Amino acid sequence: MPNRTQHQTNRLSWNEATKAHNSHKGDQASFFRAGGDTLFPEERALLGEIAGKTLLHLQCNCGQDTLSIVARLGAVATGVDISDEAIRFARQLSEQSGIPADYARADIYDFFVANLRKFEIVFSSYGAICWLSDLAEWGRGIASCLQGGGRFVLVDFHPMFSMLDEDWRPRFDYMGGRPVEFESGIGDYVALTGETAETDKLDVGVRDFRNPYPGVEYCWGIAEVVMALVDAGLRLTHFREYDYCNGFRPFPDMSELGNRRYGAPPHLPGNIPLMFSLVAESPA
């Protein structure tokens, strides 16, 4: 059963962190009006030709990727996120950039219960799985939102490296869904990474951010993610692991590979899984 009490804890933490994240990104509306795009090649390739198709973006954060999907790939998109601040910003950015998208402020588990629409594509990416308290209910919810023959596309950071501390030593659980509470809350990972798609001026914005609200993450393994979708009646058609991650630099000694891509440092094996992708289809 989803732990909505812990989700509300995360909602407060995300509201504060989102303000810090966006403070570094400059004039995002101008970025999008000038043809800016926050998508990486991996999600563009997996989404494919989706012009005119309906797409549900789960855990859409501030909607930058949602708007990129609309503007660059031509989908008709709806984004959902638990954070009030993220959805407020997403709606504002949609209006100011002139790129249309619908947004709903909701815990995705509540959205699944209330939703009456069917979508051709459901999409989620980058730091989504670790915030889910019930994977079985997540899989069933995705299946309930898909049209017959529709597909779910996921690109996320690999749970393998979520086990590691900042010195690359195993510290956290790999699987089982155990909640990990952290009093420091959701941090300013944008400042930590040091660059964004929208701007290269990370000398602006909030400095030394401290979140007043704690956070809760959940430890899920790859098999648990896959089987949550299979058990919900979806058919896995694609799965891949990557030895790099996009847009996020969780360890300060990671190698910069260019184009906001990061790999393991030279003193470690180069084939540590840092990211994965999958596609699961609904029966026609």
LUMKOL-118526 format. One record per residue (C-alpha): residue number from 1; x, y, z. Coordinates in Angstrom, 2 decimals, always signed. Each point is the difference from the previous one (the first is absolute). Layout:
N
<atom><k>NUM</k><X>X</X><Y>Y</Y><Z>Z</Z></atom>
...
This chain:
284
<atom><k>1</k><X>+0.00</X><Y>+0.00</Y><Z>+0.00</Z></atom>
<atom><k>2</k><X>+1.39</X><Y>+3.46</Y><Z>-0.87</Z></atom>
<atom><k>3</k><X>+1.27</X><Y>+1.91</Y><Z>+3.03</Z></atom>
<atom><k>4</k><X>-1.72</X><Y>+3.32</Y><Z>-0.54</Z></atom>
<atom><k>5</k><X>+1.25</X><Y>+1.42</Y><Z>+3.30</Z></atom>
<atom><k>6</k><X>+3.59</X><Y>-0.36</Y><Z>-1.20</Z></atom>
<atom><k>7</k><X>-1.01</X><Y>+1.35</Y><Z>-3.40</Z></atom>
<atom><k>8</k><X>-1.25</X><Y>+3.18</Y><Z>+1.65</Z></atom>
<atom><k>9</k><X>+3.34</X><Y>+0.33</Y><Z>+1.77</Z></atom>
<atom><k>10</k><X>+1.65</X><Y>-0.15</Y><Z>-3.41</Z></atom>
<atom><k>11</k><X>-2.49</X><Y>+2.48</Y><Z>-1.39</Z></atom>
<atom><k>12</k><X>+1.16</X><Y>+2.65</Y><Z>+2.48</Z></atom>
<atom><k>13</k><X>+3.64</X><Y>-0.81</Y><Z>-0.64</Z></atom>
<atom><k>14</k><X>-0.43</X><Y>+0.18</Y><Z>-3.78</Z></atom>
<atom><k>15</k><X>-1.79</X><Y>+3.34</Y><Z>+0.27</Z></atom>
<atom><k>16</k><X>+3.05</X><Y>+1.56</Y><Z>+1.62</Z></atom>
<atom><k>17</k><X>+2.60</X><Y>-1.77</Y><Z>-2.16</Z></atom>
<atom><k>18</k><X>-1.78</X><Y>+0.97</Y><Z>-3.21</Z></atom>
<atom><k>19</k><X>+0.45</X><Y>+3.70</Y><Z>+0.75</Z></atom>
<atom><k>20</k><X>+3.74</X><Y>-0.51</Y><Z>+0.39</Z></atom>
<atom><k>21</k><X>+0.28</X><Y>-2.09</Y><Z>-3.18</Z></atom>
<atom><k>22</k><X>-1.77</X><Y>+2.55</Y><Z>-2.17</Z></atom>
<atom><k>23</k><X>+2.01</X><Y>+2.88</Y><Z>+1.43</Z></atom>
<atom><k>24</k><X>+3.02</X><Y>-1.22</Y><Z>-1.95</Z></atom>
<atom><k>25</k><X>-1.66</X><Y>-0.33</Y><Z>-3.41</Z></atom>
<atom><k>26</k><X>-0.51</X><Y>+3.59</Y><Z>-1.09</Z></atom>
<atom><k>27</k><X>-2.78</X><Y>+1.02</Y><Z>-2.38</Z></atom>
<atom><k>28</k><X>-1.43</X><Y>-3.38</Y><Z>-0.90</Z></atom>
<atom><k>29</k><X>-2.89</X><Y>+1.42</Y><Z>-2.02</Z></atom>
<atom><k>30</k><X>+2.47</X><Y>+1.73</Y><Z>-2.34</Z></atom>
<atom><k>31</k><X>+1.98</X><Y>-3.25</Y><Z>-0.21</Z></atom>
<atom><k>32</k><X>-3.08</X><Y>-1.86</Y><Z>-1.27</Z></atom>
<atom><k>33</k><X>-1.18</X><Y>+2.80</Y><Z>-2.29</Z></atom>
<atom><k>34</k><X>+3.42</X><Y>-0.15</Y><Z>-1.66</Z></atom>
<atom><k>35</k><X>-0.44</X><Y>-3.71</Y><Z>-0.71</Z></atom>
<atom><k>36</k><X>+1.67</X><Y>-1.35</Y><Z>+3.14</Z></atom>
<atom><k>37</k><X>-0.32</X><Y>-3.68</Y><Z>+0.82</Z></atom>
<atom><k>38</k><X>+0.69</X><Y>-1.82</Y><Z>+3.29</Z></atom>
<atom><k>39</k><X>-0.35</X><Y>-3.56</Y><Z>-1.35</Z></atom>
<atom><k>40</k><X>+2.96</X><Y>-2.35</Y><Z>-0.33</Z></atom>
<atom><k>41</k><X>+0.51</X><Y>-2.26</Y><Z>-3.04</Z></atom>
<atom><k>42</k><X>-1.07</X><Y>-3.09</Y><Z>+1.97</Z></atom>
<atom><k>43</k><X>-3.54</X><Y>+1.16</Y><Z>+0.72</Z></atom>
<atom><k>44</k><X>-0.43</X><Y>+1.53</Y><Z>-3.44</Z></atom>
<atom><k>45</k><X>+0.92</X><Y>-3.32</Y><Z>-1.62</Z></atom>
<atom><k>46</k><X>-2.24</X><Y>-2.05</Y><Z>+2.31</Z></atom>
<atom><k>47</k><X>-3.00</X><Y>+2.29</Y><Z>-0.47</Z></atom>
<atom><k>48</k><X>+0.47</X><Y>+0.02</Y><Z>-3.78</Z></atom>
<atom><k>49</k><X>-2.58</X><Y>+1.45</Y><Z>-2.37</Z></atom>
<atom><k>50</k><X>-2.79</X><Y>+1.21</Y><Z>+2.27</Z></atom>
<atom><k>51</k><X>-1.34</X><Y>+3.09</Y><Z>-1.77</Z></atom>
<atom><k>52</k><X>-3.68</X><Y>+0.44</Y><Z>+0.82</Z></atom>
<atom><k>53</k><X>-0.04</X><Y>-2.81</Y><Z>+2.56</Z></atom>
<atom><k>54</k><X>-1.23</X><Y>+0.39</Y><Z>+3.56</Z></atom>
<atom><k>55</k><X>+2.68</X><Y>-0.29</Y><Z>+2.66</Z></atom>
<atom><k>56</k><X>-0.19</X><Y>-0.10</Y><Z>+3.80</Z></atom>
<atom><k>57</k><X>+3.20</X><Y>+1.15</Y><Z>+1.73</Z></atom>
<atom><k>58</k><X>+0.12</X><Y>-1.38</Y><Z>+3.53</Z></atom>
<atom><k>59</k><X>+2.13</X><Y>+1.81</Y><Z>+2.60</Z></atom>
<atom><k>60</k><X>+0.58</X><Y>+2.78</Y><Z>-2.50</Z></atom>
<atom><k>61</k><X>+1.69</X><Y>+2.35</Y><Z>+2.48</Z></atom>
<atom><k>62</k><X>-0.08</X><Y>+3.58</Y><Z>-1.39</Z></atom>
<atom><k>63</k><X>-1.13</X><Y>-1.09</Y><Z>-3.45</Z></atom>
<atom><k>64</k><X>+3.12</X><Y>+0.81</Y><Z>-2.02</Z></atom>
<atom><k>65</k><X>+0.18</X><Y>-3.47</Y><Z>-1.54</Z></atom>
<atom><k>66</k><X>-3.77</X><Y>+0.03</Y><Z>-0.53</Z></atom>
<atom><k>67</k><X>+0.29</X><Y>+3.20</Y><Z>-2.02</Z></atom>
<atom><k>68</k><X>+2.95</X><Y>-1.40</Y><Z>-1.94</Z></atom>
<atom><k>69</k><X>-2.08</X><Y>-3.05</Y><Z>-0.91</Z></atom>
<atom><k>70</k><X>-2.78</X><Y>+2.26</Y><Z>-1.27</Z></atom>
<atom><k>71</k><X>+2.24</X><Y>+2.45</Y><Z>-1.85</Z></atom>
<atom><k>72</k><X>+2.57</X><Y>-2.40</Y><Z>-1.45</Z></atom>
<atom><k>73</k><X>-2.00</X><Y>-3.23</Y><Z>-0.41</Z></atom>
<atom><k>74</k><X>-3.52</X><Y>+1.33</Y><Z>-0.50</Z></atom>
<atom><k>75</k><X>-1.86</X><Y>-1.96</Y><Z>+2.65</Z></atom>
<atom><k>76</k><X>-3.11</X><Y>+1.21</Y><Z>+1.83</Z></atom>
<atom><k>77</k><X>+1.25</X><Y>-0.18</Y><Z>+3.58</Z></atom>
<atom><k>78</k><X>-1.31</X><Y>-0.02</Y><Z>+3.55</Z></atom>
<atom><k>79</k><X>+2.45</X><Y>+0.22</Y><Z>+2.90</Z></atom>
<atom><k>80</k><X>-0.61</X><Y>-1.12</Y><Z>+3.58</Z></atom>
<atom><k>81</k><X>+2.11</X><Y>+0.79</Y><Z>+3.06</Z></atom>
<atom><k>82</k><X>-0.45</X><Y>+0.02</Y><Z>+3.77</Z></atom>
<atom><k>83</k><X>+1.72</X><Y>+3.35</Y><Z>+0.52</Z></atom>
<atom><k>84</k><X>-2.15</X><Y>+3.13</Y><Z>+0.13</Z></atom>
<atom><k>85</k><X>+2.99</X><Y>+2.16</Y><Z>-0.88</Z></atom>
<atom><k>86</k><X>+0.98</X><Y>-2.19</Y><Z>-2.95</Z></atom>
<atom><k>87</k><X>-3.47</X><Y>+0.06</Y><Z>-1.55</Z></atom>
<atom><k>88</k><X>-0.41</X><Y>+3.73</Y><Z>+0.63</Z></atom>
<atom><k>89</k><X>+3.27</X><Y>+0.60</Y><Z>-1.83</Z></atom>
<atom><k>90</k><X>-0.87</X><Y>-2.46</Y><Z>-2.79</Z></atom>
<atom><k>91</k><X>-3.28</X><Y>+1.77</Y><Z>-0.74</Z></atom>
<atom><k>92</k><X>+1.71</X><Y>+3.37</Y><Z>+0.01</Z></atom>
<atom><k>93</k><X>+2.77</X><Y>-1.25</Y><Z>-2.29</Z></atom>
<atom><k>94</k><X>-2.54</X><Y>-1.48</Y><Z>-2.42</Z></atom>
<atom><k>95</k><X>-1.84</X><Y>+3.32</Y><Z>-0.21</Z></atom>
<atom><k>96</k><X>+3.13</X><Y>+2.14</Y><Z>-0.32</Z></atom>
<atom><k>97</k><X>+1.68</X><Y>-2.25</Y><Z>-2.55</Z></atom>
<atom><k>98</k><X>-3.12</X><Y>-0.43</Y><Z>-2.12</Z></atom>
<atom><k>99</k><X>+0.31</X><Y>-3.80</Y><Z>+0.09</Z></atom>
<atom><k>100</k><X>-3.33</X><Y>-1.62</Y><Z>+0.99</Z></atom>
<atom><k>101</k><X>-0.16</X><Y>-2.73</Y><Z>+2.62</Z></atom>
<atom><k>102</k><X>-2.43</X><Y>-1.02</Y><Z>+2.73</Z></atom>
<atom><k>103</k><X>+1.24</X><Y>-0.48</Y><Z>+3.55</Z></atom>
<atom><k>104</k><X>-1.53</X><Y>-1.61</Y><Z>+3.08</Z></atom>
<atom><k>105</k><X>+1.25</X><Y>+0.40</Y><Z>+3.56</Z></atom>
<atom><k>106</k><X>-0.46</X><Y>-3.44</Y><Z>+1.56</Z></atom>
<atom><k>107</k><X>+1.66</X><Y>-2.92</Y><Z>+1.66</Z></atom>
<atom><k>108</k><X>+0.13</X><Y>-2.38</Y><Z>-2.97</Z></atom>
<atom><k>109</k><X>-1.74</X><Y>-2.71</Y><Z>+2.04</Z></atom>
<atom><k>110</k><X>-2.95</X><Y>+2.37</Y><Z>+0.53</Z></atom>
<atom><k>111</k><X>+0.13</X><Y>+0.90</Y><Z>-3.69</Z></atom>
<atom><k>112</k><X>-0.29</X><Y>-3.67</Y><Z>-0.96</Z></atom>
<atom><k>113</k><X>-3.15</X><Y>-0.36</Y><Z>+2.11</Z></atom>
<atom><k>114</k><X>-1.69</X><Y>+3.12</Y><Z>-1.38</Z></atom>
<atom><k>115</k><X>+1.15</X><Y>-0.19</Y><Z>-3.63</Z></atom>
<atom><k>116</k><X>-2.58</X><Y>-0.94</Y><Z>-2.66</Z></atom>
<atom><k>117</k><X>+2.15</X><Y>+0.65</Y><Z>-3.07</Z></atom>
<atom><k>118</k><X>+2.02</X><Y>-2.43</Y><Z>-2.10</Z></atom>
<atom><k>119</k><X>+3.32</X><Y>+1.06</Y><Z>-1.51</Z></atom>
<atom><k>120</k><X>+2.01</X><Y>-1.39</Y><Z>-2.89</Z></atom>
<atom><k>121</k><X>+3.26</X><Y>+0.49</Y><Z>+1.89</Z></atom>
<atom><k>122</k><X>+0.91</X><Y>+0.24</Y><Z>+3.67</Z></atom>
<atom><k>123</k><X>+3.47</X><Y>+1.39</Y><Z>+0.70</Z></atom>
<atom><k>124</k><X>+2.23</X><Y>+0.44</Y><Z>+3.05</Z></atom>
<atom><k>125</k><X>+3.67</X><Y>+0.81</Y><Z>+0.44</Z></atom>
<atom><k>126</k><X>+3.03</X><Y>+0.81</Y><Z>+2.16</Z></atom>
<atom><k>127</k><X>-0.51</X><Y>-0.43</Y><Z>+3.72</Z></atom>
<atom><k>128</k><X>-3.54</X><Y>-1.36</Y><Z>-0.08</Z></atom>
<atom><k>129</k><X>+0.14</X><Y>-3.53</Y><Z>+1.44</Z></atom>
<atom><k>130</k><X>+1.64</X><Y>+0.91</Y><Z>+3.30</Z></atom>
<atom><k>131</k><X>-3.06</X><Y>+2.05</Y><Z>+1.04</Z></atom>
<atom><k>132</k><X>-2.50</X><Y>-2.85</Y><Z>-0.45</Z></atom>
<atom><k>133</k><X>-1.16</X><Y>-1.73</Y><Z>+3.19</Z></atom>
<atom><k>134</k><X>-2.01</X><Y>-2.75</Y><Z>-1.76</Z></atom>
<atom><k>135</k><X>+1.31</X><Y>-1.37</Y><Z>-3.30</Z></atom>
<atom><k>136</k><X>-2.86</X><Y>-2.46</Y><Z>-0.54</Z></atom>
<atom><k>137</k><X>-2.56</X><Y>+2.80</Y><Z>+0.23</Z></atom>
<atom><k>138</k><X>+2.19</X><Y>+2.14</Y><Z>-2.27</Z></atom>
<atom><k>139</k><X>+0.05</X><Y>-2.71</Y><Z>-2.67</Z></atom>
<atom><k>140</k><X>-3.76</X><Y>-0.49</Y><Z>+0.17</Z></atom>
<atom><k>141</k><X>-0.53</X><Y>+3.75</Y><Z>-0.17</Z></atom>
<atom><k>142</k><X>+2.09</X><Y>+0.33</Y><Z>-3.14</Z></atom>
<atom><k>143</k><X>-1.88</X><Y>-2.89</Y><Z>-1.63</Z></atom>
<atom><k>144</k><X>-3.32</X><Y>+1.69</Y><Z>+0.86</Z></atom>
<atom><k>145</k><X>+1.08</X><Y>+3.19</Y><Z>-1.80</Z></atom>
<atom><k>146</k><X>+1.09</X><Y>-1.66</Y><Z>-3.26</Z></atom>
<atom><k>147</k><X>-2.11</X><Y>-0.55</Y><Z>-3.06</Z></atom>
<atom><k>148</k><X>+0.07</X><Y>-3.45</Y><Z>-1.54</Z></atom>
<atom><k>149</k><X>+3.29</X><Y>-0.25</Y><Z>-1.87</Z></atom>
<atom><k>150</k><X>+1.41</X><Y>+2.97</Y><Z>+1.91</Z></atom>
<atom><k>151</k><X>+3.43</X><Y>-0.01</Y><Z>+1.60</Z></atom>
<atom><k>152</k><X>+1.82</X><Y>+1.12</Y><Z>+3.11</Z></atom>
<atom><k>153</k><X>+3.47</X><Y>+1.53</Y><Z>-0.46</Z></atom>
<atom><k>154</k><X>+2.38</X><Y>+0.36</Y><Z>+2.95</Z></atom>
<atom><k>155</k><X>+3.56</X><Y>+1.33</Y><Z>+0.24</Z></atom>
<atom><k>156</k><X>+1.39</X><Y>+0.17</Y><Z>+3.52</Z></atom>
<atom><k>157</k><X>+3.13</X><Y>-0.14</Y><Z>+2.11</Z></atom>
<atom><k>158</k><X>+1.10</X><Y>-3.52</Y><Z>+0.82</Z></atom>
<atom><k>159</k><X>-0.76</X><Y>-1.26</Y><Z>+3.54</Z></atom>
<atom><k>160</k><X>+3.49</X><Y>-1.54</Y><Z>+0.05</Z></atom>
<atom><k>161</k><X>+1.69</X><Y>+3.35</Y><Z>+0.54</Z></atom>
<atom><k>162</k><X>-2.71</X><Y>+1.06</Y><Z>+2.44</Z></atom>
<atom><k>163</k><X>+1.57</X><Y>-2.56</Y><Z>+2.35</Z></atom>
<atom><k>164</k><X>+3.23</X><Y>+1.97</Y><Z>+0.14</Z></atom>
<atom><k>165</k><X>+1.19</X><Y>+2.83</Y><Z>+2.22</Z></atom>
<atom><k>166</k><X>+2.05</X><Y>+2.95</Y><Z>-1.31</Z></atom>
<atom><k>167</k><X>+3.16</X><Y>-2.13</Y><Z>+0.15</Z></atom>
<atom><k>168</k><X>-1.56</X><Y>-2.70</Y><Z>-2.22</Z></atom>
<atom><k>169</k><X>-0.35</X><Y>-2.43</Y><Z>+2.92</Z></atom>
<atom><k>170</k><X>-3.16</X><Y>-2.13</Y><Z>+0.51</Z></atom>
<atom><k>171</k><X>-2.14</X><Y>+1.55</Y><Z>+2.71</Z></atom>
<atom><k>172</k><X>-3.70</X><Y>-0.21</Y><Z>-0.89</Z></atom>
<atom><k>173</k><X>-2.42</X><Y>-2.82</Y><Z>-0.87</Z></atom>
<atom><k>174</k><X>-0.39</X><Y>-1.06</Y><Z>-3.61</Z></atom>
<atom><k>175</k><X>-3.54</X><Y>-1.38</Y><Z>+0.09</Z></atom>
<atom><k>176</k><X>-3.02</X><Y>-0.77</Y><Z>+2.12</Z></atom>
<atom><k>177</k><X>-1.59</X><Y>+3.45</Y><Z>+0.09</Z></atom>
<atom><k>178</k><X>+1.45</X><Y>+0.95</Y><Z>+3.38</Z></atom>
<atom><k>179</k><X>-0.55</X><Y>+3.71</Y><Z>+0.69</Z></atom>
<atom><k>180</k><X>+3.10</X><Y>+2.05</Y><Z>+0.70</Z></atom>
<atom><k>181</k><X>-0.73</X><Y>+3.20</Y><Z>+1.90</Z></atom>
<atom><k>182</k><X>+2.45</X><Y>+2.90</Y><Z>-0.16</Z></atom>
<atom><k>183</k><X>-0.38</X><Y>+3.09</Y><Z>+2.14</Z></atom>
<atom><k>184</k><X>+1.92</X><Y>+2.18</Y><Z>-2.44</Z></atom>
<atom><k>185</k><X>-2.83</X><Y>-0.32</Y><Z>-2.54</Z></atom>
<atom><k>186</k><X>+0.25</X><Y>+0.32</Y><Z>-3.76</Z></atom>
<atom><k>187</k><X>+3.14</X><Y>+1.89</Y><Z>-0.87</Z></atom>
<atom><k>188</k><X>+1.05</X><Y>+2.39</Y><Z>-2.72</Z></atom>
<atom><k>189</k><X>+1.20</X><Y>-2.61</Y><Z>-2.49</Z></atom>
<atom><k>190</k><X>+0.00</X><Y>+2.61</Y><Z>-2.77</Z></atom>
<atom><k>191</k><X>+2.75</X><Y>+1.95</Y><Z>+1.75</Z></atom>
<atom><k>192</k><X>+1.77</X><Y>-3.25</Y><Z>+0.84</Z></atom>
<atom><k>193</k><X>+0.08</X><Y>-1.10</Y><Z>-3.65</Z></atom>
<atom><k>194</k><X>+1.24</X><Y>+3.40</Y><Z>-1.16</Z></atom>
<atom><k>195</k><X>-1.76</X><Y>+0.38</Y><Z>-3.36</Z></atom>
<atom><k>196</k><X>-3.47</X><Y>-0.11</Y><Z>-1.52</Z></atom>
<atom><k>197</k><X>-1.55</X><Y>-0.03</Y><Z>-3.45</Z></atom>
<atom><k>198</k><X>-1.54</X><Y>+3.44</Y><Z>+0.52</Z></atom>
<atom><k>199</k><X>+3.09</X><Y>+1.98</Y><Z>+1.01</Z></atom>
<atom><k>200</k><X>+3.69</X><Y>-0.31</Y><Z>+0.67</Z></atom>
<atom><k>201</k><X>-0.09</X><Y>+2.78</Y><Z>+2.63</Z></atom>
<atom><k>202</k><X>-0.13</X><Y>-1.98</Y><Z>+3.22</Z></atom>
<atom><k>203</k><X>+1.59</X><Y>+2.88</Y><Z>+1.84</Z></atom>
<atom><k>204</k><X>-3.53</X><Y>+1.36</Y><Z>+0.39</Z></atom>
<atom><k>205</k><X>-2.75</X><Y>-1.10</Y><Z>+2.32</Z></atom>
<atom><k>206</k><X>-0.25</X><Y>-1.39</Y><Z>+3.51</Z></atom>
<atom><k>207</k><X>+3.27</X><Y>-0.82</Y><Z>+1.75</Z></atom>
<atom><k>208</k><X>+0.61</X><Y>-2.56</Y><Z>+2.76</Z></atom>
<atom><k>209</k><X>-3.61</X><Y>-1.20</Y><Z>-0.12</Z></atom>
<atom><k>210</k><X>-1.27</X><Y>-1.75</Y><Z>+3.13</Z></atom>
<atom><k>211</k><X>-3.39</X><Y>-1.66</Y><Z>-0.20</Z></atom>
<atom><k>212</k><X>-2.08</X><Y>+0.53</Y><Z>+3.17</Z></atom>
<atom><k>213</k><X>-2.07</X><Y>-3.11</Y><Z>-0.77</Z></atom>
<atom><k>214</k><X>+1.18</X><Y>-3.64</Y><Z>+0.12</Z></atom>
<atom><k>215</k><X>-0.43</X><Y>-2.51</Y><Z>-2.81</Z></atom>
<atom><k>216</k><X>-0.69</X><Y>-3.71</Y><Z>-0.48</Z></atom>
<atom><k>217</k><X>+1.34</X><Y>-2.20</Y><Z>-2.81</Z></atom>
<atom><k>218</k><X>-0.71</X><Y>-3.66</Y><Z>-0.76</Z></atom>
<atom><k>219</k><X>+2.47</X><Y>-2.71</Y><Z>-1.02</Z></atom>
<atom><k>220</k><X>-1.19</X><Y>-2.03</Y><Z>-3.02</Z></atom>
<atom><k>221</k><X>+2.00</X><Y>-2.37</Y><Z>-2.17</Z></atom>
<atom><k>222</k><X>-0.22</X><Y>-0.37</Y><Z>-3.77</Z></atom>
<atom><k>223</k><X>-1.88</X><Y>-3.30</Y><Z>+0.21</Z></atom>
<atom><k>224</k><X>-2.64</X><Y>+1.57</Y><Z>+2.24</Z></atom>
<atom><k>225</k><X>-0.52</X><Y>+2.85</Y><Z>-2.47</Z></atom>
<atom><k>226</k><X>-0.34</X><Y>-2.36</Y><Z>-2.96</Z></atom>
<atom><k>227</k><X>-2.31</X><Y>-2.45</Y><Z>+1.75</Z></atom>
<atom><k>228</k><X>-2.29</X><Y>+2.76</Y><Z>+1.27</Z></atom>
<atom><k>229</k><X>-0.75</X><Y>+0.77</Y><Z>-3.64</Z></atom>
<atom><k>230</k><X>-0.16</X><Y>-3.63</Y><Z>-1.16</Z></atom>
<atom><k>231</k><X>-2.31</X><Y>-0.96</Y><Z>+2.89</Z></atom>
<atom><k>232</k><X>-2.28</X><Y>+2.90</Y><Z>-1.02</Z></atom>
<atom><k>233</k><X>-0.45</X><Y>-1.64</Y><Z>-3.41</Z></atom>
<atom><k>234</k><X>+2.53</X><Y>+1.98</Y><Z>-2.02</Z></atom>
<atom><k>235</k><X>+2.50</X><Y>-1.62</Y><Z>-2.35</Z></atom>
<atom><k>236</k><X>+3.67</X><Y>+1.00</Y><Z>+0.23</Z></atom>
<atom><k>237</k><X>+1.34</X><Y>+0.85</Y><Z>-3.48</Z></atom>
<atom><k>238</k><X>+3.20</X><Y>+1.86</Y><Z>+0.84</Z></atom>
<atom><k>239</k><X>+2.50</X><Y>+0.01</Y><Z>+2.85</Z></atom>
<atom><k>240</k><X>+3.50</X><Y>+1.49</Y><Z>+0.11</Z></atom>
<atom><k>241</k><X>+2.62</X><Y>+0.97</Y><Z>+2.59</Z></atom>
<atom><k>242</k><X>+2.53</X><Y>+2.83</Y><Z>-0.51</Z></atom>
<atom><k>243</k><X>+3.43</X><Y>+0.65</Y><Z>+1.52</Z></atom>
<atom><k>244</k><X>-0.70</X><Y>+3.75</Y><Z>+0.18</Z></atom>
<atom><k>245</k><X>-2.77</X><Y>+2.25</Y><Z>+1.22</Z></atom>
<atom><k>246</k><X>-1.58</X><Y>+3.09</Y><Z>-1.52</Z></atom>
<atom><k>247</k><X>-0.37</X><Y>+3.40</Y><Z>+1.61</Z></atom>
<atom><k>248</k><X>+0.97</X><Y>-1.03</Y><Z>+3.53</Z></atom>
<atom><k>249</k><X>+3.39</X><Y>-0.17</Y><Z>+1.70</Z></atom>
<atom><k>250</k><X>-0.59</X><Y>-1.64</Y><Z>+3.39</Z></atom>
<atom><k>251</k><X>+3.69</X><Y>-0.62</Y><Z>+0.68</Z></atom>
<atom><k>252</k><X>+2.48</X><Y>+2.89</Y><Z>-0.25</Z></atom>
<atom><k>253</k><X>+2.74</X><Y>-2.14</Y><Z>-1.59</Z></atom>
<atom><k>254</k><X>-2.11</X><Y>-1.25</Y><Z>-2.92</Z></atom>
<atom><k>255</k><X>+1.50</X><Y>+0.29</Y><Z>-3.48</Z></atom>
<atom><k>256</k><X>-1.51</X><Y>+2.64</Y><Z>-2.29</Z></atom>
<atom><k>257</k><X>-0.83</X><Y>-1.64</Y><Z>-3.32</Z></atom>
<atom><k>258</k><X>-1.47</X><Y>+3.08</Y><Z>-1.71</Z></atom>
<atom><k>259</k><X>-3.56</X><Y>+1.08</Y><Z>-0.72</Z></atom>
<atom><k>260</k><X>-0.93</X><Y>-0.18</Y><Z>+3.71</Z></atom>
<atom><k>261</k><X>+0.88</X><Y>-3.71</Y><Z>+0.20</Z></atom>
<atom><k>262</k><X>+2.04</X><Y>-1.45</Y><Z>+2.88</Z></atom>
<atom><k>263</k><X>+1.79</X><Y>-3.30</Y><Z>+0.59</Z></atom>
<atom><k>264</k><X>+1.94</X><Y>-1.77</Y><Z>+2.74</Z></atom>
<atom><k>265</k><X>+3.38</X><Y>+1.51</Y><Z>+0.92</Z></atom>
<atom><k>266</k><X>+3.12</X><Y>-1.49</Y><Z>-1.62</Z></atom>
<atom><k>267</k><X>+1.06</X><Y>-1.98</Y><Z>+3.08</Z></atom>
<atom><k>268</k><X>-3.22</X><Y>-2.09</Y><Z>-0.09</Z></atom>
<atom><k>269</k><X>-1.20</X><Y>-2.54</Y><Z>-2.56</Z></atom>
<atom><k>270</k><X>-1.64</X><Y>+1.74</Y><Z>-2.94</Z></atom>
<atom><k>271</k><X>-2.97</X><Y>-2.34</Y><Z>-0.23</Z></atom>
<atom><k>272</k><X>-1.82</X><Y>+0.95</Y><Z>+3.21</Z></atom>
<atom><k>273</k><X>-3.72</X><Y>+0.31</Y><Z>-0.90</Z></atom>
<atom><k>274</k><X>-1.08</X><Y>+3.59</Y><Z>+0.61</Z></atom>
<atom><k>275</k><X>-3.22</X><Y>+0.24</Y><Z>-2.03</Z></atom>
<atom><k>276</k><X>-2.60</X><Y>-2.28</Y><Z>-1.60</Z></atom>
<atom><k>277</k><X>-2.90</X><Y>+0.23</Y><Z>-2.42</Z></atom>
<atom><k>278</k><X>-3.00</X><Y>-2.17</Y><Z>-0.75</Z></atom>
<atom><k>279</k><X>-3.14</X><Y>-0.08</Y><Z>-2.11</Z></atom>
<atom><k>280</k><X>-3.09</X><Y>-2.02</Y><Z>+0.95</Z></atom>
<atom><k>281</k><X>-3.06</X><Y>-0.31</Y><Z>-2.24</Z></atom>
<atom><k>282</k><X>-3.67</X><Y>-0.45</Y><Z>+0.75</Z></atom>
<atom><k>283</k><X>-1.83</X><Y>-2.83</Y><Z>-1.78</Z></atom>
<atom><k>284</k><X>-1.71</X><Y>+1.18</Y><Z>-3.18</Z></atom>
